[in-house]
Amino acid sequence: MYDPQLIRRIIAELESEPTVDVSRIDLNIVDGMVTLTGSVTSFRQKNTVGSTVRNVSGVGSVVNLIEVEPGVATLPDGASAGSVHEHDVKPGLVVP
């Protein structure tokens, strides 16, 4: 079931996390189950994304398939890059 409110809550939480480059994270949401893919530069960032999404009201479960690529450029502390927009999210599709 397509839930635009859940999508907005997830996006807002991810965008508020300054230690993660959300432009490298993809979401697939089906019936409250969120599958995360993409890449980050550390296991800490991977865990941060997973726990951030897991704590969003309405998320039933999280499958964290994010890959850790230490060679990917990192952002300075407090910076964030990219964003995921609600109009990019479709039921059962991955958001670039």
Buried (B, 14 or more C-beta within 10 A) or exposed (E): EEBEEBBEBBBEBBBEBEBBBBEBBBBBBEEEEBBBBBBBBBEEBBBBBBEBBBEBEEBEEBEBEBEBEEEEEEBEEEEBEBEBEEEBBEEEEBBE
